[in-house]
Amino acid sequence: MKIIAALGAALTAALLAVPAAAAPGDAAEARALLMESVGYASVQGRGQTPALARFYRDWLVARGFAAADFSIEEMAGTAMLHFTWKAGKPKAPPMALTGHLDVVEAKAADWVRDPFKASAAEGYIFGRGVMDNKFDVAMMLATLARLKAAGFRPGRDVHLFLSGDEETDGITSAAQAKQAKALGIAFMLNSDGGGGALDSQGRPFAYKLQASEKSYADFTLGFTDPGGHSSTPGASNAIARAGLVAARIAGHRWPAQADEITRQSLAAAGAARTDALGEAMRRFAADPGDAAAIAVLRANPGTIGQIGTTCVPTMISGGHAPNALPQRVSLTVNCRIFPGTSIAAVQAELARIAEDPGISFATGVDWPVTPPSPLRPDVTAAVTAALAAATSAPVAATGGQSAVTKMLKPTPGMDAGATDSVFWRALGIPSYGVSGLFIRAEDAFAHGLNERVPEAAIAPALRHWEVLISRLAG
């Protein structure tokens, strides 16, 4: 009983220390903002990303922010947005909020609904980018507008950076990180990382504070042969060589790796499970050399990326005629690189695995390899308070399911994919993924068909962002 009373007192104190929870009208406004933003097909090559940046700017200006505090810069075929909410008398170095404007492509013919026209059905909002990353961008903007309307005044400058090519080249992401470094940003909160997990019944049971992430690199492997007539094949064939190399790379298992962040996250995730996967998580966290645990984790798509570098063949092209021997073939290999492993070391290992000395290597997109961010006590405390606020009211997987609430603490974790944070960490700016979205694993379709978010996630996300921003910017 003493423990329960203490938890209740802590929750009450956390809630009293921040502005009142978001009202229903705010949730409705945030929902409308999210749905309208999906209508902008902010995909590389479509030219709509600058329009989305202007839409977000105009939306905030209409809610009382000064137009002069916004800048939109078009570059690399896309655009990036920067907004500064200036403190009257700054009491601390500036902080940053980040997200991205762009989304991955979607083929309308493959979707049940138009991917670039948000629709609501069965308790969900559907649309490309509705989860990655327009949900949390909309929640951040709606929270800024609510705080402004409530008379909140930041005690430090708050910078909002929205990049325009996080899903592709990262050129704007890198440029904004350099801007942030010049501005003396103390730390960054990334809306495109971390987040909450719901169980199959819609109950919140875990939250990942993203403090680390893998890097990203594309390698193009080139194969050449003299070619000739298909009726006179020789001993070598560029397509066959590429196929053998692709199979070797796909079948390779990179060394298991762990650091303090991944061990903490796997230990926490394993503690919440009673199955064989949970046992493997706990065993690996205790001993990263446990071969049996490694085998189980490697066999699961959700955990293989947490225990080391992964490289997979993703594209192949070659040949020039159906009746001619191929002269050139290219094979693209996408790698997600564990912190502390260099891109050069990965390329050297790929060359060894390939067992084909005639291959040429070219690097496409390669993002920085960065160490984990130190866990700032103020950020951890603010996220803990935000979780208390977000889960103090029912959180549900769909509009018709209620959930039993529980006290949650953030678990530091590593994302298997790379986000804008890699560019910030590379410049020494501590960066943290703090998405306000709570979602079931079976509802997470980012980058996939029929991407969706539960409508019931909106109100808790607003409470999350309101506490987070007011605590750290106040």
C-alpha positions in Angstrom: 0.0 0.0 0.0 2.9 2.4 0.8 4.3 1.8 -2.7 0.9 2.5 -4.3 0.5 5.6 -2.2 4.0 6.8 -3.2 3.3 6.2 -6.9 0.0 8.1 -6.6 1.7 11.0 -4.9 4.4 11.1 -7.6 1.8 11.1 -10.3 -0.2 13.9 -8.7 3.0 16.0 -8.3 4.0 15.5 -11.9 0.6 16.5 -13.2 0.4 19.6 -10.9 3.8 20.8 -12.1 2.6 21.2 -15.7 -0.2 23.0 -17.5 -3.6 21.4 -17.7 -4.1 18.4 -20.0 -5.2 19.1 -23.6 -8.8 19.8 -24.0 -11.0 17.9 -26.5 -10.9 20.9 -28.8 -7.2 20.7 -29.0 -7.4 17.0 -30.0 -9.9 17.8 -32.7 -7.6 20.6 -34.0 -4.6 18.3 -34.0 -6.5 15.6 -35.8 -7.6 18.1 -38.5 -4.0 19.3 -38.9 -2.7 15.7 -39.2 -5.3 14.8 -41.8 -4.7 17.9 -43.9 -0.9 17.4 -43.8 -1.3 13.9 -45.3 -2.8 15.5 -48.4 0.6 16.9 -49.3 2.5 14.2 -51.2 5.8 15.3 -49.8 7.7 12.5 -51.6 11.1 13.0 -53.2 10.6 14.2 -56.8 7.0 15.3 -56.5 7.8 18.9 -55.5 5.2 19.2 -52.7 7.5 19.4 -49.7 8.0 23.2 -49.9 4.2 23.6 -50.0 3.9 21.4 -46.8 6.5 23.6 -45.1 4.5 26.7 -46.0 1.3 25.1 -44.8 2.8 24.4 -41.4 4.2 27.9 -41.2 0.9 29.5 -42.1 -0.9 27.3 -39.6 1.3 28.4 -36.7 1.3 32.1 -37.8 -2.5 31.9 -37.8 -2.3 30.9 -34.1 -0.3 33.9 -33.0 3.4 33.2 -33.9 5.3 35.9 -35.8 5.9 35.2 -39.5 9.4 36.8 -39.1 10.5 33.9 -36.8 10.1 31.4 -39.6 12.4 30.5 -42.5 11.8 28.1 -45.3 14.8 27.2 -47.5 14.5 25.2 -50.6 17.5 23.0 -51.5 18.3 19.6 -53.1 14.9 19.5 -54.7 13.1 19.7 -51.3 12.7 22.2 -48.5 13.4 22.6 -44.8 11.6 24.7 -42.2 13.1 26.5 -39.2 11.1 28.3 -36.5 12.3 30.0 -33.4 10.1 30.7 -30.3 12.2 33.3 -28.6 12.5 33.6 -24.8 12.1 37.0 -23.4 15.0 36.6 -21.0 16.7 33.2 -21.7 17.6 31.4 -18.5 19.3 28.4 -20.3 20.9 27.5 -23.7 18.5 26.9 -26.6 16.8 23.5 -27.2 15.5 22.0 -30.4 12.4 20.1 -31.6 12.8 18.1 -34.8 10.8 16.1 -37.3 10.7 15.7 -41.1 8.4 16.9 -43.8 9.1 14.1 -46.3 7.5 10.7 -46.6 8.3 7.6 -48.6 6.6 6.9 -51.9 3.3 5.0 -52.1 1.7 3.4 -55.1 -2.0 4.2 -55.0 -2.9 1.0 -56.9 -1.6 -1.1 -54.1 -3.5 0.7 -51.3 -7.1 0.1 -50.2 -7.4 3.9 -49.8 -5.8 6.8 -51.5 -2.4 7.1 -49.7 -2.3 10.9 -50.1 -5.8 11.6 -48.9 -6.2 11.0 -45.2 -9.3 8.9 -44.3 -10.7 7.7 -41.0 -12.3 4.3 -40.4 -12.7 1.8 -37.6 -10.8 4.1 -35.1 -7.8 4.7 -37.3 -6.5 7.5 -39.6 -5.0 6.1 -42.8 -2.5 7.8 -45.2 1.1 7.8 -46.2 3.3 9.4 -43.6 0.5 9.5 -41.1 2.8 7.6 -38.7 6.2 8.5 -40.1 6.4 11.3 -39.3 3.4 13.5 -39.7 1.6 12.3 -36.5 4.2 13.6 -34.1 4.9 16.7 -36.2 1.2 17.6 -36.0 1.2 16.9 -32.2 4.2 19.1 -31.7 2.7 22.0 -33.7 -0.6 21.7 -31.9 1.2 21.7 -28.6 3.1 24.8 -29.5 -0.1 26.5 -30.4 -1.9 25.5 -27.2 1.0 26.7 -25.0 1.0 30.0 -26.9 -2.7 30.4 -26.3 -2.3 29.6 -22.7 0.3 32.4 -22.2 3.3 30.1 -21.8 6.6 31.9 -22.2 9.7 29.7 -22.7 12.7 30.3 -20.5 15.0 29.4 -23.3 14.8 29.7 -27.1 13.0 26.8 -28.6 13.9 26.0 -32.2 11.7 23.8 -34.4 13.6 22.2 -37.3 11.7 20.2 -40.0 14.0 18.5 -42.5 13.0 17.7 -46.1 14.8 14.5 -47.1 15.2 12.4 -44.0 13.8 9.4 -45.9 16.4 9.7 -48.7 19.7 11.7 -48.8 19.7 13.6 -45.6 21.1 16.7 -47.2 18.7 19.1 -45.4 19.1 17.0 -42.2 22.9 17.6 -42.2 22.4 21.3 -43.0 20.0 21.8 -40.1 22.4 20.1 -37.7 25.1 22.5 -38.7 22.7 25.4 -38.1 21.9 24.0 -34.7 25.6 23.7 -33.8 26.1 27.4 -34.8 23.2 28.4 -32.6 24.6 26.6 -29.6 21.7 24.1 -29.2 22.1 22.3 -25.9 20.1 19.2 -26.9 17.5 18.0 -29.4 14.2 16.2 -29.0 13.4 14.2 -32.1 9.7 13.4 -32.8 10.8 10.7 -35.2 12.2 8.2 -32.7 11.4 6.3 -29.6 7.8 6.0 -28.6 5.3 3.9 -26.7 4.1 0.3 -27.1 0.6 -1.0 -26.4 -0.1 -4.7 -25.9 -2.7 -6.5 -27.9 -5.4 -5.2 -25.6 -4.4 -1.6 -26.0 -2.6 -1.3 -22.7 0.6 0.8 -22.5 3.4 -1.4 -21.3 6.7 0.1 -22.5 8.3 3.4 -23.7 11.6 3.7 -25.6 13.7 6.8 -25.2 15.8 6.7 -28.3 19.4 7.6 -27.2 21.2 5.7 -29.9 20.7 4.6 -33.5 22.4 2.7 -36.2 23.9 4.4 -39.2 22.8 3.9 -42.8 24.9 3.1 -45.9 24.1 1.9 -49.4 26.8 0.1 -51.3 26.6 -0.5 -55.1 28.6 -3.6 -56.2 29.6 -3.6 -59.8 30.2 -6.7 -61.9 31.6 -6.6 -65.5 32.2 -9.2 -68.1 33.2 -9.1 -71.8 29.7 -10.3 -72.8 29.0 -11.9 -76.2 26.4 -14.0 -77.9 24.1 -16.0 -75.6 24.7 -19.1 -77.8 28.3 -19.2 -76.8 28.4 -18.8 -73.0 31.8 -18.7 -71.3 32.9 -19.7 -67.8 31.9 -16.3 -66.3 28.5 -14.6 -66.3 28.0 -11.3 -64.5 24.4 -12.0 -63.5 25.3 -15.4 -62.1 28.2 -13.8 -60.2 25.9 -11.2 -58.8 23.4 -13.8 -57.7 26.0 -15.8 -55.8 27.3 -12.7 -54.1 23.8 -11.6 -53.1 23.1 -15.0 -51.6 26.4 -14.9 -49.6 25.6 -11.5 -48.2 22.0 -12.4 -47.4 23.2 -15.5 -45.6 26.0 -13.8 -43.6 25.6 -13.3 -39.9 27.5 -10.3 -38.6 29.1 -10.5 -35.2 26.7 -9.9 -32.3 27.3 -6.5 -30.6 25.9 -4.8 -27.6 26.4 -1.6 -25.6 24.9 -0.3 -22.4 21.9 1.2 -24.3 21.0 -2.0 -26.1 21.5 -4.2 -23.1 19.2 -1.9 -21.0 16.5 -1.9 -23.7 16.6 -5.7 -24.2 16.5 -6.4 -20.5 13.5 -4.2 -20.1 11.7 -5.7 -23.1 12.5 -9.2 -22.0 11.2 -8.5 -18.5 7.8 -7.7 -20.1 7.6 -11.1 -21.9 7.2 -14.6 -20.8 7.9 -16.4 -24.1 11.2 -17.8 -25.6 11.9 -14.4 -27.2 11.7 -12.7 -23.8 14.0 -15.2 -22.3 16.5 -14.7 -25.1 16.4 -10.9 -24.6 17.1 -11.3 -20.9 19.9 -13.8 -21.5 21.6 -11.7 -24.1 21.4 -8.6 -21.9 23.1 -10.5 -19.2 25.7 -12.1 -21.5 26.0 -10.8 -25.1 28.1 -13.9 -25.9 25.2 -16.3 -25.2 25.1 -18.2 -28.5 21.6 -19.7 -27.9 20.1 -16.3 -27.1 21.8 -14.8 -30.2 20.3 -17.5 -32.4 16.8 -16.7 -31.2 17.2 -12.9 -31.5 18.6 -13.3 -35.0 15.6 -15.4 -36.1 13.2 -12.6 -35.2 12.9 -9.6 -37.6 12.1 -7.3 -34.7 15.3 -8.1 -32.8 18.0 -9.0 -35.3 18.7 -5.3 -35.9 19.3 -4.7 -32.1 22.3 -7.0 -31.8 24.6 -6.0 -34.6 25.1 -4.7 -38.1 22.8 -6.0 -40.8 23.4 -5.8 -44.6 20.8 -7.0 -47.2 20.7 -7.0 -51.0 17.8 -4.6 -52.0 18.2 -3.9 -55.7 19.8 -5.6 -58.8 20.0 -4.5 -62.4 21.9 -5.6 -65.4 22.0 -7.1 -68.9 21.2 -5.3 -72.2 19.5 -7.9 -74.4 17.7 -11.3 -73.9 20.1 -12.9 -76.4 23.3 -11.4 -75.2 25.6 -12.3 -72.3 25.5 -9.5 -69.7 28.3 -7.0 -69.7 27.4 -5.1 -66.6 25.4 -5.8 -63.5 24.9 -3.7 -60.3 23.8 -5.0 -56.9 22.7 -2.6 -54.2 23.3 -3.7 -50.6 21.7 -1.7 -47.8 23.5 -1.7 -44.4 22.3 -0.6 -41.0 25.5 -0.2 -39.0 25.9 -0.7 -35.3 27.3 2.3 -33.4 31.1 2.1 -33.2 31.5 0.2 -36.5 33.0 2.2 -39.4 31.6 2.3 -42.9 35.1 1.3 -44.2 35.1 -1.8 -42.0 31.7 -2.8 -43.3 32.8 -2.4 -46.9 35.9 -4.5 -46.2 33.7 -7.3 -44.7 31.4 -7.2 -47.7 34.3 -7.7 -50.0 35.5 -10.6 -47.9 32.0 -12.2 -47.9 31.6 -11.7 -51.6 34.6 -13.9 -52.6 34.8 -12.2 -55.9 37.9 -10.0 -56.4 36.5 -8.5 -59.6 33.8 -6.5 -57.9 33.9 -2.7 -57.8 32.4 -0.9 -54.8 30.7 2.5 -54.8 29.1 4.1 -51.8 25.7 5.8 -52.2 24.0 7.3 -49.2 26.2 7.0 -46.2 25.3 8.7 -42.9 27.6 9.3 -40.0 28.3 6.5 -37.5 27.8 8.1 -34.0 28.0 7.1 -30.4 25.0 7.0 -28.1 23.9 10.3 -26.5 24.5 10.7 -22.8 21.4 10.4 -20.8 20.7 13.9 -19.5 18.8 13.8 -16.1 16.6 16.7 -17.1 15.5 15.0 -20.3 14.9 11.7 -18.6 12.9 13.4 -15.8 10.8 15.3 -18.3 10.0 12.2 -20.4 9.1 10.3 -17.2 6.6 13.1 -16.2 5.3 13.2 -19.8 4.6 9.4 -19.6 2.8 9.9 -16.3 0.5 12.5 -17.9 0.0 10.6 -21.2 -1.0 7.3 -19.5 -3.0 8.8 -16.6 -6.1 8.7 -18.9 -7.2 5.7 -21.0 -4.9 4.9 -23.9 -6.4 2.6 -26.5 -5.5 0.7 -29.6 -8.7 1.7 -31.3 -11.6 4.0 -30.4 -13.6 1.2 -28.8 -11.0 -0.3 -26.5 -10.2 1.0 -23.0 -6.9 0.4 -21.4 -5.7 -0.2 -17.9 -3.1 2.4 -17.0 0.2 1.8 -15.3 3.2 3.9 -14.3 5.8 3.8 -17.0 9.4 4.7 -17.0 11.4 5.4 -20.2 13.8 2.7 -21.3 16.9 4.0 -23.2 17.0 2.2 -26.6 18.6 2.1 -30.0 16.7 2.4 -33.2 17.6 -0.1 -35.9 17.1 2.6 -38.6 18.7 6.0 -38.9 17.0 9.4 -38.4 18.0 13.0 -38.5 19.6 12.5 -35.0 22.7 10.9 -36.5 23.8 14.2 -38.0 23.2 16.0 -34.7 25.1 13.4 -32.7 27.9 13.6 -35.2 28.4 17.3 -34.2 28.2 16.5 -30.5 24.6 17.6 -29.9 22.8 15.2 -27.6 19.7 13.9 -29.3 16.7 11.9 -28.1 13.9 10.2 -29.8 10.7 11.1 -27.8 7.7 10.3 -30.0 4.3 10.7 -28.3 2.7 7.9 -30.2 1.6 4.8 -28.4 0.7 2.0 -30.8 0.4 -1.8 -31.0 3.0 -3.7 -33.0 0.3 -5.1 -35.3 -0.8 -1.5 -36.2 2.6 -0.2 -37.1 2.8 0.1 -40.9 5.3 2.9 -41.4 6.8 2.7 -44.9 4.3 0.0 -45.7 0.8 -0.5 -47.2 -2.2 1.2 -45.6 -0.1 3.1 -43.0 -2.3 4.1 -40.1 -2.4 5.5 -36.5 -5.2 5.0 -33.9 -7.3 8.1 -33.4 -7.3 7.4 -29.7 -3.5 8.1 -29.6 -4.0 11.8 -30.3 -5.1 13.0 -26.9 -2.3 11.1 -25.0 0.3 12.4 -27.4 -0.8 16.0 -26.8 -0.4 15.5 -23.1 3.0 13.9 -23.7 4.3 16.8 -25.8 2.8 19.5 -23.5 4.5 18.2 -20.5 7.8 17.5 -22.3 8.0 21.0 -23.9 6.8 23.0 -20.9 9.1 21.1 -18.5 12.3 21.5 -20.6 11.6 24.9 -22.1 10.1 26.6 -19.0 
